[in-house]
Amino acid sequence: MLTTGNMLLGFYAVVRGLRGEFEAAALLVFAAGVLDGLDGAIARMTGSESDFGREYDSLADLFTFGATPALLAYTWGLNEFGRAGWLVPLFFMVCMAIRLARYNVRVQSTDARYFTGLPSPAAAGTICSILFFQPEPQLRPWIEGLMVLALVGLALLMVSTFRYRSVKQLKLRERHSYRFLWLPAAALLIAAYHPQAFFLTAAVVYTLSGPTLWLIARLRRGRTSKPPVSQS
C-alpha cells in the first residue's frame, strides 16, 4: 500500500506540474520519499521483505523519482532548450534505471550502512528542491542552466561508486545525549523559517557528501602510505 501510495503521489505530482504548480509538485515528491523510506522500514520490522516487494518498489521508484522529476524539469522550463531539453531529463531517468537495477542485483553483497551511488530519492529530491526554490524560472534565467547541470551531475552520481550513508540504518531506539537535540531543533527552525532554502541546502549537502567522503579517504590513505623519512 505504501509503495502504491508512492506512485500515486508521483503521478499526482506530474498532474500538478502540467498545471504549472511546481511548488505543490515538489512537495508531493518529497512526501513520496517519506513513503519510500517507510515501506522498507515496515517490511523489515514485520519480517515481510520479499523479492516481489523489492522489484515492485524499484518500479515505483523509477516512476516517482525518475520519470516524474524528469517530466517536471522539462515542463518547468527545459522545453525551451529544444532537443536537449528532453534528452537531458531522459539521461537522468536512464541512469536512475541503471542505478536501481544495480541495487537489486547487489543488495545481498553490499554494506547495509552505505548506498553505492546516489540514492534515487535523494537525486529526485535535489531536482525538486530546485523547483521548490524557484518555481518560476523566467524570473531567474540562469537557473535553467543550473537545472541542466544538476540533471547531468546527479545522473552521473547515481551510477558512480561513491558511497552515501544510509539513513535506514540509524538506530533511533538507542539512547543519545540531550546535547544532540540542538541539531534537529535547528533544522526544524530553519525549515519553518525558510523551507525553500532548507530543502535545497539539505539536498546539496547530501549530494556532495559522497564525493567529499571519497576525497577525505583518499587524502588519509595518501598520508598513511608515505614511506618514513630516513635520518642520517
Backbone bond lengths (Angstrom), bond angles and torsions (degrees), N, CA, C in turn:
res aa  C-N    CA-C-N  psi(-1)  N-CA   C-N-CA  omega(-1)  CA-C   N-CA-C  phi
1 M - - - 1.461 - - 1.529 111.39 -
2 L 1.349 115.91 -40.80 1.459 118.92 179.64 1.525 111.19 -67.33
3 T 1.332 116.75 -38.99 1.463 119.61 178.44 1.523 111.17 -66.43
4 T 1.325 116.54 -39.57 1.463 120.14 175.66 1.526 110.54 -64.22
5 G 1.336 116.40 -39.52 1.453 120.02 175.56 1.513 112.20 -62.28
6 N 1.318 116.02 -34.69 1.461 121.55 174.68 1.535 110.22 -56.93
7 M 1.337 116.44 -49.21 1.467 120.26 179.20 1.518 112.03 -66.35
8 L 1.331 116.66 -37.66 1.464 120.38 179.17 1.531 110.50 -59.56
9 L 1.343 116.39 -45.34 1.457 120.09 179.21 1.528 111.05 -65.23
10 G 1.334 116.15 -38.14 1.463 119.15 178.03 1.516 112.25 -63.83
11 F 1.334 116.06 -42.30 1.467 119.85 179.74 1.526 110.76 -66.54
12 Y 1.334 115.99 -41.93 1.462 118.81 -179.53 1.528 110.82 -68.34
13 A 1.341 116.80 -29.65 1.460 119.92 175.03 1.531 110.85 -62.59
14 V 1.332 116.80 -39.38 1.463 120.34 176.71 1.523 110.30 -63.62
15 V 1.343 115.98 -42.58 1.471 120.19 178.79 1.525 110.41 -59.43
16 R 1.336 116.71 -45.62 1.464 119.30 179.76 1.523 111.24 -66.98
17 G 1.327 116.71 -34.13 1.453 119.88 177.18 1.510 112.61 -65.18
18 L 1.336 116.73 -39.51 1.461 120.13 177.67 1.528 111.29 -64.49
19 R 1.318 116.82 -24.52 1.464 120.84 176.13 1.533 112.10 -84.32
20 G 1.342 116.80 -3.70 1.451 120.42 -177.52 1.512 114.19 84.55
21 E 1.330 117.96 11.98 1.464 122.44 -178.39 1.529 108.95 -98.12
22 F 1.333 116.03 74.64 1.459 120.51 -171.06 1.522 112.85 -77.19
23 E 1.323 118.13 -28.48 1.461 119.39 175.76 1.525 110.25 -63.42
24 A 1.321 117.02 -46.74 1.463 121.04 178.35 1.522 110.86 -63.98
25 A 1.330 117.04 -39.98 1.464 120.73 179.16 1.524 110.93 -62.11
26 A 1.340 116.92 -42.16 1.466 120.25 179.19 1.522 110.94 -63.60
27 L 1.311 117.49 -42.59 1.465 120.69 179.14 1.525 111.76 -62.73
28 L 1.328 116.35 -35.69 1.465 119.87 177.95 1.530 111.07 -65.08
29 V 1.325 117.13 -38.31 1.467 120.28 177.83 1.524 110.19 -68.92
30 F 1.344 117.31 -38.53 1.465 119.88 175.06 1.532 110.35 -59.37
31 A 1.326 116.42 -43.71 1.464 120.54 178.97 1.526 111.05 -64.00
32 A 1.320 116.89 -37.41 1.466 120.40 177.08 1.521 110.80 -63.27
33 G 1.337 116.71 -34.82 1.460 120.09 176.89 1.520 111.71 -63.52
34 V 1.334 116.83 -35.90 1.470 120.74 176.85 1.534 109.98 -64.74
35 L 1.331 116.55 -44.60 1.471 119.81 178.32 1.524 111.03 -63.48
36 D 1.324 116.63 -36.52 1.460 120.06 -179.87 1.523 110.54 -63.97
37 G 1.327 116.89 -35.79 1.455 119.03 176.72 1.517 112.71 -73.90
38 L 1.316 116.89 -33.01 1.459 120.55 -177.40 1.525 112.35 -72.99
39 D 1.347 117.29 -37.01 1.463 117.69 -174.88 1.522 111.38 -64.44
40 G 1.334 116.86 -40.44 1.461 119.06 177.58 1.515 112.26 -68.38
41 A 1.344 116.54 -39.68 1.464 120.21 -179.69 1.524 111.02 -64.10
42 I 1.330 116.40 -43.16 1.466 119.86 -179.80 1.524 110.59 -67.82
43 A 1.330 116.85 -37.22 1.466 119.69 177.99 1.533 110.84 -63.02
44 R 1.336 116.38 -40.63 1.464 119.04 178.80 1.522 111.19 -69.34
45 M 1.325 117.26 -38.99 1.472 120.21 -179.17 1.523 112.03 -66.34
46 T 1.328 116.06 -36.24 1.467 120.00 -176.52 1.525 112.76 -94.23
47 G 1.337 117.10 -2.16 1.459 120.26 -179.07 1.509 113.35 67.73
48 S 1.335 117.11 29.04 1.470 120.88 -176.50 1.521 112.40 -108.73
49 E 1.345 117.63 23.37 1.461 120.33 176.30 1.530 110.01 -66.85
50 S 1.331 116.32 143.69 1.462 120.27 -179.75 1.519 109.11 -154.90
51 D 1.340 115.07 162.35 1.464 120.25 176.67 1.530 110.76 -63.37
52 F 1.330 116.07 -37.93 1.470 119.37 178.34 1.523 110.44 -61.72
53 G 1.335 116.88 -45.54 1.456 120.11 -179.69 1.513 112.46 -62.00
54 R 1.335 116.50 -38.79 1.468 120.31 179.26 1.524 111.34 -65.41
55 E 1.347 116.36 -42.94 1.463 119.24 179.71 1.533 111.12 -68.83
56 Y 1.313 116.39 -40.70 1.468 120.74 179.31 1.523 110.41 -63.45
57 D 1.333 115.87 -40.54 1.459 120.47 178.65 1.524 110.86 -63.57
58 S 1.330 117.49 -40.02 1.471 120.47 179.87 1.521 111.46 -66.52
59 L 1.337 116.84 -39.33 1.470 119.31 177.61 1.527 110.51 -64.43
60 A 1.329 116.56 -40.49 1.458 119.94 177.40 1.523 111.02 -64.66
61 D 1.345 116.48 -41.24 1.463 120.27 179.63 1.522 111.70 -64.11
62 L 1.332 116.66 -38.77 1.464 119.11 -179.93 1.520 110.82 -61.93
63 F 1.326 116.52 -36.86 1.456 118.69 178.67 1.525 111.68 -75.92
64 T 1.343 116.17 -52.58 1.467 119.76 -172.54 1.517 112.50 -71.20
65 F 1.333 117.02 -40.37 1.464 120.28 -175.34 1.525 113.30 -103.88
66 G 1.337 117.00 -5.86 1.457 120.17 177.12 1.513 112.45 -110.24
67 A 1.342 115.93 -65.08 1.464 119.80 -177.04 1.526 112.06 -68.54
68 T 1.340 116.39 -41.02 1.472 119.10 -176.06 1.524 112.67 -63.16
69 P 1.354 120.82 -52.71 1.470 118.94 177.59 1.523 112.82 -61.64
70 A 1.343 116.85 -35.53 1.462 119.55 179.10 1.531 110.70 -63.51
71 L 1.329 116.97 -45.46 1.463 120.56 179.02 1.521 111.67 -67.18
72 L 1.332 116.84 -38.47 1.454 120.02 178.51 1.520 111.07 -63.99
73 A 1.341 116.57 -43.29 1.465 120.00 178.94 1.522 111.13 -62.96
74 Y 1.327 116.32 -38.33 1.471 119.50 179.79 1.520 111.27 -66.34
75 T 1.331 117.53 -49.26 1.464 119.89 -178.39 1.518 111.92 -71.59
76 W 1.340 118.07 -24.05 1.452 123.25 -179.45 1.522 112.52 -67.15
77 G 1.344 116.37 -36.45 1.452 117.61 -177.90 1.517 115.34 -179.96
78 L 1.347 116.91 -17.69 1.460 118.89 -177.16 1.516 112.52 -74.24
79 N 1.327 118.21 -11.12 1.471 119.47 176.32 1.518 111.95 -64.81
80 E 1.326 117.30 -13.48 1.456 120.71 177.58 1.528 112.85 -81.54
81 F 1.341 117.39 -7.35 1.461 121.82 -176.67 1.528 112.34 -92.84
82 G 1.308 118.24 8.77 1.457 120.80 178.75 1.516 112.15 70.58
83 R 1.340 116.10 -136.68 1.462 119.91 -176.52 1.524 112.06 -63.61
84 A 1.325 116.61 -39.01 1.465 119.61 179.25 1.520 111.14 -63.30
85 G 1.321 116.82 -25.11 1.449 121.14 -178.15 1.513 113.73 -64.00
86 W 1.351 117.43 -27.54 1.462 118.81 176.32 1.528 112.77 -108.19
87 L 1.353 117.62 -18.79 1.459 119.23 177.66 1.523 112.06 -71.89
88 V 1.329 117.27 -36.85 1.468 119.88 179.40 1.534 111.23 -66.34
89 P 1.332 120.17 -48.56 1.474 118.70 174.24 1.529 113.05 -60.08
90 L 1.335 117.09 -34.56 1.464 119.83 177.14 1.523 110.53 -64.08
91 F 1.323 117.23 -40.92 1.464 121.80 177.29 1.526 110.44 -59.73
92 F 1.323 116.40 -41.78 1.469 121.64 177.11 1.529 110.25 -59.53
93 M 1.324 117.82 -45.79 1.456 121.33 -177.41 1.528 111.58 -68.23
94 V 1.335 117.67 -38.86 1.467 120.96 179.58 1.529 110.38 -65.20
95 C 1.328 116.90 -42.92 1.470 119.76 178.51 1.516 111.10 -64.20
96 M 1.327 117.08 -34.77 1.456 119.01 176.56 1.528 110.97 -66.54
97 A 1.325 117.83 -39.42 1.463 120.52 177.23 1.529 110.60 -61.73
98 I 1.336 116.77 -40.55 1.467 120.63 177.95 1.518 110.31 -64.45
99 R 1.337 116.48 -42.05 1.460 120.53 -179.19 1.532 111.43 -63.75
100 L 1.332 117.07 -42.10 1.460 121.05 179.72 1.526 111.58 -67.92
101 A 1.328 116.42 -39.63 1.465 119.51 178.16 1.525 110.50 -65.02
102 R 1.312 117.27 -41.05 1.470 120.32 177.94 1.519 111.12 -63.60
103 Y 1.315 116.73 -40.35 1.463 120.51 179.23 1.532 110.80 -61.97
104 N 1.318 117.17 -41.53 1.471 120.42 -177.27 1.521 112.51 -65.57
105 V 1.339 117.37 -36.26 1.462 119.20 -176.73 1.524 111.89 -85.76
106 R 1.336 117.74 -14.16 1.464 120.72 -178.44 1.518 112.72 -115.02
107 V 1.326 117.60 9.63 1.461 120.43 -172.99 1.523 112.53 -61.60
108 Q 1.326 118.89 -29.64 1.469 121.46 -177.93 1.514 112.75 -86.75
109 S 1.339 118.19 -10.70 1.461 120.19 -173.69 1.518 112.79 -116.79
110 T 1.322 118.55 14.82 1.454 121.42 -178.44 1.520 110.49 -114.38
111 D 1.321 115.56 158.55 1.458 122.42 176.95 1.524 108.35 -70.78
112 A 1.340 116.78 121.03 1.466 120.83 -175.72 1.516 112.64 -65.91
113 R 1.319 117.31 -16.22 1.461 119.97 -179.24 1.524 112.55 -77.44
114 Y 1.325 116.60 -15.43 1.458 119.97 -174.30 1.531 110.82 -133.60
115 F 1.330 114.72 154.15 1.451 122.42 168.18 1.524 107.99 -100.72
116 T 1.322 116.67 143.09 1.451 120.98 172.23 1.522 107.86 -93.77
117 G 1.306 116.31 111.46 1.460 120.93 -172.90 1.517 110.93 88.54
118 L 1.306 115.72 157.53 1.464 120.65 -179.68 1.523 110.33 -63.71
119 P 1.342 118.95 127.17 1.468 120.61 179.23 1.527 111.48 -62.03
120 S 1.324 115.68 147.46 1.467 120.58 -176.40 1.529 113.25 -62.10
121 P 1.353 120.83 -41.07 1.467 118.08 177.94 1.527 112.65 -62.91
122 A 1.333 116.75 -34.35 1.462 119.78 178.84 1.528 110.98 -68.21
123 A 1.324 117.21 -40.20 1.464 120.10 177.93 1.521 110.55 -63.86
124 A 1.331 116.43 -45.02 1.467 119.83 177.83 1.515 111.04 -63.90
125 G 1.341 116.20 -39.46 1.453 119.88 179.72 1.518 112.45 -63.23
126 T 1.322 117.00 -35.03 1.463 120.14 178.06 1.525 110.98 -66.23
127 I 1.337 116.55 -44.13 1.468 119.85 177.85 1.526 110.27 -62.29
128 C 1.327 116.17 -44.65 1.464 119.42 -177.79 1.517 111.99 -71.46
129 S 1.333 117.54 -26.17 1.465 119.12 176.22 1.526 110.64 -67.62
130 I 1.334 117.37 -31.62 1.467 120.29 174.71 1.524 109.72 -68.44
131 L 1.331 116.47 -42.61 1.467 119.95 177.17 1.522 110.84 -62.51
132 F 1.320 116.12 -40.12 1.458 120.73 -179.60 1.528 111.36 -68.52
133 F 1.347 115.93 -36.55 1.458 121.29 -179.37 1.524 111.68 -71.27
134 Q 1.340 116.04 -38.87 1.463 119.80 -178.86 1.529 109.44 -137.73
135 P 1.344 118.16 81.17 1.469 120.49 -177.67 1.524 113.74 -70.49
136 E 1.326 118.27 -14.28 1.459 121.78 179.21 1.527 108.77 -119.77
137 P 1.347 118.38 91.04 1.468 121.22 -173.39 1.526 113.88 -64.98
138 Q 1.332 118.08 -23.17 1.459 119.49 -178.55 1.520 112.35 -65.13
139 L 1.339 116.98 -18.41 1.461 119.69 177.58 1.518 111.55 -74.96
140 R 1.322 116.80 -26.55 1.465 122.02 178.18 1.528 108.05 -137.58
141 P 1.330 118.23 88.21 1.472 120.80 -174.16 1.523 114.00 -57.90
142 W 1.334 117.84 -30.80 1.460 120.04 -177.72 1.524 112.73 -64.60
143 I 1.327 117.15 -21.95 1.462 119.42 -175.81 1.531 111.46 -71.20
144 E 1.334 117.50 -21.20 1.469 119.34 175.47 1.523 110.29 -67.29
145 G 1.340 116.69 -40.01 1.463 119.96 175.18 1.522 111.54 -64.25
146 L 1.335 115.97 -36.93 1.462 119.83 176.05 1.516 111.06 -62.91
147 M 1.329 117.29 -37.76 1.460 120.75 178.19 1.524 111.22 -63.33
148 V 1.324 117.16 -41.62 1.469 120.57 178.11 1.527 110.41 -61.03
149 L 1.336 116.40 -46.65 1.465 120.13 179.19 1.522 111.04 -63.80
150 A 1.336 116.53 -38.34 1.462 120.00 179.69 1.521 111.01 -64.62
151 L 1.316 117.52 -43.27 1.464 120.62 -179.64 1.532 110.94 -61.59
152 V 1.320 116.72 -44.44 1.463 120.42 -179.49 1.523 110.50 -68.34
153 G 1.339 117.01 -46.71 1.462 120.15 -178.93 1.514 112.94 -63.11
154 L 1.324 116.93 -43.61 1.460 120.44 178.96 1.520 111.28 -65.78
155 A 1.321 117.01 -38.15 1.466 120.15 177.88 1.526 110.94 -60.38
156 L 1.332 116.63 -43.85 1.463 120.11 -179.81 1.529 111.39 -68.78
157 L 1.319 116.96 -36.02 1.467 119.56 178.22 1.527 111.45 -67.33
158 M 1.325 117.71 -32.55 1.463 120.12 178.95 1.514 112.18 -64.89
159 V 1.333 117.99 -35.64 1.462 120.86 -178.92 1.524 111.95 -96.44
160 S 1.330 116.84 5.73 1.456 120.65 178.62 1.527 110.17 -79.02
161 T 1.339 115.58 178.84 1.461 120.91 176.22 1.525 111.44 -107.44
162 F 1.322 117.32 14.01 1.461 120.00 174.51 1.534 109.73 -62.61
163 R 1.316 116.45 141.00 1.460 120.61 -179.81 1.532 109.96 -96.15
164 Y 1.331 115.04 134.77 1.458 122.31 177.84 1.516 108.72 -119.95
165 R 1.314 114.53 137.81 1.462 119.65 -179.06 1.525 110.13 -65.27
166 S 1.327 116.59 135.92 1.457 121.90 179.82 1.524 110.06 -91.98
167 V 1.333 116.02 121.11 1.472 119.58 177.27 1.520 111.01 -73.18
168 K 1.335 117.65 -13.25 1.460 120.21 -179.73 1.528 112.27 -68.36
169 Q 1.345 115.75 -19.23 1.454 119.32 -178.04 1.530 113.24 -95.16
170 L 1.332 116.58 6.21 1.457 119.22 176.38 1.524 109.77 -67.06
171 K 1.323 116.85 129.64 1.464 121.93 -177.79 1.514 108.80 -95.73
172 L 1.333 115.34 91.68 1.459 120.72 -175.93 1.519 112.28 -72.85
173 R 1.342 117.22 -18.97 1.457 119.57 -178.13 1.524 112.31 -78.53
174 E 1.329 117.55 -16.25 1.455 119.90 180.00 1.527 110.45 -72.57
175 R 1.332 115.06 150.97 1.450 120.14 177.31 1.530 109.97 -78.22
176 H 1.334 115.57 140.22 1.458 121.35 177.84 1.517 108.71 -130.47
177 S 1.312 115.45 154.51 1.451 120.57 178.99 1.526 110.54 -65.74
178 Y 1.331 115.09 144.90 1.465 119.37 178.52 1.519 111.54 -63.92
179 R 1.342 117.43 -16.56 1.468 120.61 -179.51 1.519 112.05 -65.60
180 F 1.334 116.90 -21.07 1.454 120.44 -179.61 1.523 112.79 -83.94
181 L 1.320 117.28 -3.18 1.458 120.19 -178.87 1.526 112.70 -67.62
182 W 1.348 116.38 -21.84 1.461 118.55 -177.67 1.520 111.80 -63.89
183 L 1.353 117.18 -30.26 1.461 119.35 -176.26 1.523 112.41 -67.80
184 P 1.352 119.97 -54.88 1.481 118.23 176.87 1.516 112.69 -64.92
185 A 1.354 117.24 -32.01 1.467 119.23 178.18 1.520 110.83 -64.81
186 A 1.340 116.79 -42.97 1.464 120.42 178.54 1.521 110.85 -64.41
187 A 1.348 116.49 -39.70 1.463 119.78 179.25 1.527 111.12 -63.08
188 L 1.325 116.58 -41.63 1.467 120.01 179.25 1.523 111.44 -65.17
189 L 1.319 117.19 -39.47 1.466 120.56 179.41 1.524 110.96 -65.31
190 I 1.336 116.48 -42.94 1.464 119.84 179.20 1.523 110.53 -65.66
191 A 1.338 116.18 -41.26 1.463 119.72 179.19 1.519 111.34 -62.76
192 A 1.334 116.51 -37.77 1.461 119.68 179.48 1.524 111.58 -72.12
193 Y 1.339 117.43 -35.89 1.462 121.18 -176.81 1.525 111.99 -75.98
194 H 1.335 116.55 -45.68 1.470 120.12 -178.40 1.530 108.47 -145.27
195 P 1.334 118.10 80.55 1.468 120.31 -175.20 1.526 113.55 -60.84
196 Q 1.331 118.07 -34.19 1.462 120.22 -179.72 1.525 110.86 -61.26
197 A 1.336 115.80 -48.26 1.458 119.55 179.87 1.523 111.07 -66.87
198 F 1.328 117.32 -35.58 1.460 120.51 -179.38 1.523 111.45 -63.15
199 F 1.330 117.18 -50.48 1.468 120.15 -178.19 1.524 111.18 -63.50
200 L 1.335 117.45 -40.79 1.458 120.11 -179.33 1.525 110.74 -66.61
201 T 1.328 117.26 -43.65 1.465 120.35 -179.50 1.520 111.10 -65.09
202 A 1.337 117.15 -44.71 1.461 120.74 179.72 1.528 111.11 -61.38
203 A 1.331 116.68 -40.64 1.464 120.49 -179.91 1.521 111.34 -65.73
204 V 1.330 116.67 -43.43 1.468 120.39 -178.85 1.526 110.78 -66.64
205 V 1.343 116.94 -42.04 1.459 120.36 -178.98 1.527 110.53 -61.82
206 Y 1.337 117.57 -46.08 1.470 119.50 -179.77 1.531 111.00 -67.72
207 T 1.320 117.27 -39.39 1.460 120.36 179.74 1.525 111.80 -60.96
208 L 1.323 117.09 -40.01 1.461 121.11 -178.51 1.524 112.61 -83.41
209 S 1.335 117.54 -9.39 1.459 119.67 -177.24 1.527 111.86 -64.94
210 G 1.333 117.91 -34.96 1.461 120.56 -179.90 1.519 112.56 -63.37
211 P 1.349 118.86 -57.47 1.467 119.29 176.78 1.522 113.28 -60.02
212 T 1.334 117.43 -34.07 1.464 120.14 -179.98 1.525 111.55 -66.08
213 L 1.335 117.20 -45.27 1.461 120.37 178.22 1.522 111.08 -64.13
214 W 1.319 117.00 -37.26 1.470 120.55 177.69 1.521 110.48 -63.82
215 L 1.338 117.40 -43.09 1.462 121.20 -179.71 1.518 111.06 -65.66
216 I 1.337 117.38 -41.47 1.464 120.49 178.54 1.527 110.52 -62.50
217 A 1.335 116.64 -41.73 1.467 120.21 179.18 1.522 111.41 -63.84
218 R 1.330 116.59 -39.95 1.464 119.81 178.65 1.518 111.18 -65.01
219 L 1.323 117.43 -41.20 1.462 120.50 179.79 1.525 111.15 -65.35
220 R 1.337 116.57 -41.53 1.465 119.74 178.52 1.518 111.29 -65.56
221 R 1.338 116.00 -39.45 1.459 120.01 179.35 1.523 111.00 -65.21
222 G 1.351 114.99 -37.09 1.455 118.95 179.03 1.515 112.32 -66.51
223 R 1.327 116.91 -35.67 1.461 120.04 179.82 1.524 111.74 -70.26
224 T 1.341 116.56 -40.09 1.465 119.85 -177.40 1.520 112.35 -75.81
225 S 1.336 117.84 -21.24 1.467 120.41 -177.64 1.523 112.64 -89.15
226 K 1.342 118.98 -3.90 1.457 120.65 -179.82 1.530 109.66 -70.61
227 P 1.349 118.13 133.33 1.462 120.23 179.74 1.526 110.84 -69.77
228 P 1.317 118.23 148.98 1.471 120.50 179.41 1.523 111.29 -65.42
229 V 1.304 116.51 144.58 1.470 121.28 179.71 1.510 109.15 -81.59
230 S 1.336 116.47 122.74 1.468 120.94 -179.94 1.508 110.25 -76.41
231 Q 1.314 116.37 142.40 1.445 121.91 178.77 1.531 109.48 -112.17
232 S 1.309 115.96 130.44 1.463 120.22 -179.44 1.521 110.29 -97.87
